[in-house]
Amino acid sequence: MSVLIKQSFGEISKENYQNLDSEIESPFMQYDFLYALEKSKSVSIDNGWEPLHFVNEENGNLNGFMPLYKKYNSAGEFVFDHSWSHALEQAGRRYYPKLLSAIPFTPCASEKILGKNKGIKDRIIKNIQDYMALEAIESWHVLFPNEATSKILSDYNFIERFGCKFIWKNRNFKNFDSFLQIFTARQRKTIKAERKKCSDAKVSFQIIESKDITYADWSIFYELYCQTYLDRWQKPYLEREFFDLLTQDSSSCQPILFFALQNHEVIGGSLCFKNEDTLYGRHWGSIKKIDSLHFETCYYQGIEYCINNKLKFFDPGVQGEHKIRRGFEPEITSSLHYFLRNDLREAVKIFCNKEKHGILQYKKSCEEYTPIKKEYRIVL
């Protein structure tokens, strides 16, 4: 058995990857999604992401994989470490490049290490830590791991950092009206009024599932997606080719487009992905300003889709207390951080312990703010 470094995800064959683990839960750890990111150059050294994937092979067959990037900035991560980098650089040391195990631009919990058994996963982790020492890289960050990944890394001196996001939970709702029953009367009225603004503006919706999405559909959505970034004077993370590559073989990561139409013209849209029990909201854009169009396109359409398709959860992305008033409830997220040297490790550990108390208090405040009746709230 040998641990190797792949400087491009394309160096791994799709057949080998799929044989590694046929039950990958996350749509974002599917071969097609990771391949499209790099093939389209949405992820490349030119924008701060240098692929450095660690794999374990035996007789030419892949039996272990961990996504890894050498990062030259902290863009597109959604876990903010700028204060750490500033502190280290003030001490006369280099924070960048750092190592990052994450799905680029995707703050969703998922498996972050695949392997035929725990021994293989342990070997990959140890080899990455050895690589850090050899290259004098100060830190390694594993963002949005699932529970299984966190459990494996807990034996390797990682520091856990807490965050918070908002998740919708399906309580076997029959339809959208039954979902509204979990709210106070005042909030039911507010949500109905928001939805009515779109219907009064003669906005209708078209839902296009992965197998039916065409290149033309992606062209329409890409313009909407870019507009979101242009409105903020920013460059979009994803290149046009990324979407075309999903069209060629998108069955594994299951994209879904929600198009908002007015007078038969697409004026807005959101892009989601799904697995067996969860809908993931990822990107959105619009070319027309209509009151509550964002809420309808990004939240209510997704909730209705989950109800109709019996999905258990809707993860609409990070941040946004406004989600609370629309049925999303706070949930703790985490990231794991390993440091080569003790001084930075101890400083970050103190920081994360203090921050943890603030995050837990924030979650508690969000739970008190929710308009959902107490008997319907998520109990963790």
N, C-alpha and C positions, 0 to 999 in steps of 0.2 A: 504494500500500500504506500502511496506517496501523496503528499499535499503539494499542489501546484498553484501558481498564480495565473489567472487569465486576464489579460489586459483589454479584452473585449468580450462582452457577453456572447457575441456571435461566434466565438471560438468553441462554444459549447453547442453540441448538436441538440436539436429539439427532442429527438428520440431518446438520447441519453438522459436529458433533463426530466422528461416525463416518466421514464423508467425509475428515476430516483425516488419519486414520491407521486403516486397517481391520485392522492387525496389532498392536494394543496387546497386549503380553504380560501385563502385570499385571492381575489381576482388580480391583485397587483403583484403577486408572486408567481403568476403564470408566465410561462415562457414568452408568449406573444407580447405581453405588456412590457416586460423588461427588455426584450429584443427591440421593440419599436422605439423605446426611449433612446437607445444608443445608435441604432441604425439611422434614425432621423437626425442625429446629432443634437437632439434636445438635451441630452446628457453627454458632455464631452469635456476634454481638458480645456477647451477654449472658453467654456463658461464656468470653470471651476470644479468640474467633476471628472476626475481621472479614474476610470474603471481599474479595479485591482482585485477581482473576485478570487476568493480562495476556494479551491475544490479539492476533493479527495478522490483519487482514482485507483482502481485495481484492475490490472490486465486490460487497460484501455476503457473500462467502464466507470462511469461516474457513480459514486456512492455517497458523496457529501458535497454540500455547496453552502457558501455564505456570501451574500452580496456585500461588496466592500468597495468604497471609493476613497481615493486620496483627495481631500477637499482643500481648496485654496481660498475659500470664503465660507460664509455660513448662510448663503442664500438658498431658498427653496427647501428649508428644513422644518420650520414651524416649531422648533425648540430653540430658544434664543440664548446664545452663549457669548454675546458680545462683551459682557462685563468680565468674563473669564479671560477672553483673549486680550482685552485691554490690560488687565492686571498682570498677566504673564509677560506681555511685551514691555510694560513699565519696569519689570524686573530684569529686562535685558535678554529675555529668551523668546524663542519663536513659538507662537501658538499654531501657526499654519506652516506647512500642511498638517492636517489632522486626518485621522481615519474615521470613516462613517459607514455604518451598516444601517441602511434605510432604503425605502422606496422613494426615489427622488420626487419631490413636489407632492407627496402623498401622506398626509398625517393620519393614517389609519392603522390600527393594530393588526399585526399579522405575524406569522412565523418568520423569523429572520435567519434561521439556520435549518438546513435540511440534511438529513443523513439516515443511513440504513439502521444505525444504532447509536447509542449514547457515546460509545468509545470513539466513533468517527467524528462526532460533533466535538468532543473534548479535544481530539487531535487538531482539528481546524482552529479552535480557539487558542490553544497553546502556540500554534504556529504563527498566528496573527500577533500574539503578544511578543514572540521572539522576533518577528519582523519589526515591530515597534522599537525594540531595544537596539536591533542592528542598525536601523535607519535614524535612531534618536528622535522618533516622533513622540511628542509629549502626550497625546490623548487619542482615545478611541471611543466613539459614541454609537450606541445602538438605540435607534429612535422607534418608538411605538411598537415594542415587542409584544407578542401575545404571551399568555401565561406560561406556556411551555418553554418559550425562549428565555423568559425571565428566570424561570426555575433553574435552567441549565447554567446561566451566567452568574447566578447567585454564589456559586462556588469559586468565582474567579476575581474577587475583590472589586467588583463593580459597585458604583454608588448609584442608588436609585433617586431619580428626580421626579416629582409629581407635577401633573398638570390637570386641567379640567376641560371637558368638552360636553356637548349636549346631544343626547341620544333619544330618539322616539321609540317607544315600546308598544308593540301590538298586543292588545288584550283581547284578542279574538273578536275584534270589531266586525260587525256585519256590513257596515257602510260608513261613510263619512259622518252622517248624522248620529250614528251610535257612538262614534269617536267624540263628538261634541258633548256628549252627556257627561264626560269626566270633568268638564269645566264648570266653574261658577256661571250663573246666568249672565252676568255682565260680560264675561269673556266669550261666551257663546255668541252673544250679540255682536261683539267686536269682530270675531273671525268671520261671521256671516256677512258683515258689512264690508270687510276687506275683499272677500270673494265676489261680492256683488259689484264692486268697482270694476273688476275685470269683465264681468258679464255685461255690465252696462256699456262698457267700451267696445262691445262686440268682439271680445277676444275669445277664441276657441283654442283647443289644444290637440296636437297630434303626437302620439307616442310611437316611436320607431324602435323596435327591438334589434339586437345585434345582427342577426342574419338578414335583416331587411334594410340595413343602413347602406346607402350607396355613396359613391365618391361625391356626387352632387350634394347629398345631405351633409357630408363632412365639410364641403366647401362653404355651405351656408353657415354651419355652426362655427367654423374657424373664424369667419368675419365677426360673429357675435363675441366669440372668446377674445379675440384681439381687441375689440372695442372696450372690454372691461379694463384691460391694461392701459390702453391709450387714454382712457378717462383719468387715469392716475399718473400719466406721463411715464409709464414703465414699459419695458420690453417683455412680451409674453414669454413664458418659460418654454412652452411646447412649440415645436416647429410644425409646419403644415404636413410634412411627410409622416409625422407620427400618426395622424388620424388615418391617412391612406393605408398605412401598414396594418392598422387595426381592422380595416375593412377587408383586407386580404385573408385574414384568419382571426376572427374576433370571438369565436365561439367559447374559448376558454375563459376570457375575462369579461364577457357578457356586457358590453356597453349598451346603454339605453339613452335615446335622445327624447327630450320633452320639448317640442316646438310650440311656441305661442304664435297664433296667426290672427291677423286682422285684415279683413278684405282680401283673404286668400294669400296674403303676404306674411312671411315669417318675420316677426319683429323682435322675438326673444327666444331664448332656449337655454336649457340646462342639460348637462351630461352627467349621467350616473353610471355606476357599474354595480353588479350584484353577484352574490353567491347563493347558496341554497337557502339562507335565512336572513340575509341582510342586504339592504340597498345602500349604496355609498354615493352621496352627492359630491361631485368634484368641481365642475366648472360651470360658469353661466355667463351670459351676456345679452344685451338688448340694444336696439338701435332707436327705440322710441321710449319716451318717458311717460309711463302710465302708472298712476297711483296703485300701489300694492301688486304690481306685476311681478316684482322680485319674490314676494312672499308666496304668490300663487304658483309661479314657475318652479321655484326652488324647494318649497316646503309642502304646500297643500297638494300639488300634483303627485309628489313623491309619496306622501302619506296615503293618498287614495290608491296609488299603485300597490303599495305594500298591503293594504287591506284587501284589494281585489285579488292579489296573487299570494296571499297568506304568508308574507314575509314577516319575520318576528321583529326586526329592528330596522331603523333608518338612521344612518350616520351621515349627517349633512356637512361635515367638515368642522374645523376648529373655530373657536372664538364665537362671539355674538350672543350677548345676554338677551337680545330680542327674540331668540329662539324659545326662551322659557315661556313666553306668553302665547306660544303657538304649539305647545304640547311636548316640547323636548325637555328632558330632565338631565341634571348635571351628573356626570360620571367621571371618576378619576382615571387619568391616563398616566403613563410613566415612560421614562427613558432611562437608559443605563449608561454609565460613564466610567471608563477605566483610564487611569493616569500612570504614566511611566515613573514619575518621581513622587516621593512621599509629601513634599511640601505643598505641591498643587493639589494632590489628592485630599490632604487634610483640610485645606482651605475650602475646597468645593464641598466636602462632606459637611462642614459647618454651615456653609451657605444653603445647601439643600435641606438640611434639618430645620433650619429657621424658615425657609420658604415653604416647607411641608405644612407647617402650622397655619400659615397664611392661606394656602390652597384649600386646606380642610375647612377653614373658617369661611372662605369664599363659597365653597360648595354648600355649606350649611345655610349661608345667606340666600343663595339661589333657591334652595329648597323652600325657604320661608316665603320667597317672592312669588313662587309659582301659583297660577290661578287654578291648578288642578286640585280637585277635592282630595282630602287627605287619604281616603280609602283607596284611591287609584294611584298613589305615588309609588315610584320604584323603591323597593327596600333592598339595600345592598349589605 
